[in-house]
C-alpha cells in the first residue's frame, strides 16, 4: 500500500473510518484525517476501499469557483452608459 493514499475502512461493527495511510504493521493500520490520527485493528476490518484521485472532480471545483467569481464580478461592476 502506498502512503498518502486515501482509504475507507468499514469495521465489523459497520462504522466507517477514512483517511490517509500513515503506517501499517501486522496488527494495525494508522490513518490520518483532518489532523487526527486513527488506529484501526486489522481484526476489526470488514471492508476496504481505496479512494481514487479524480482530476475531473478537482478541475470541476476550480472551474465552478472561477465561474462564480466571474458572475459575482460582473454583477458588481457598473456598466458604462454609452448614451449619456
Secondary structure, DSSP 8 states (H G I E B T S, - for coil): --TT-EEEEEETTS-EEEEEEEEE-SSEEEEEETTEEEEEEGGGEEEEEEE---HHHHHHHHHHHHHHHHHHHHHHS----TT-
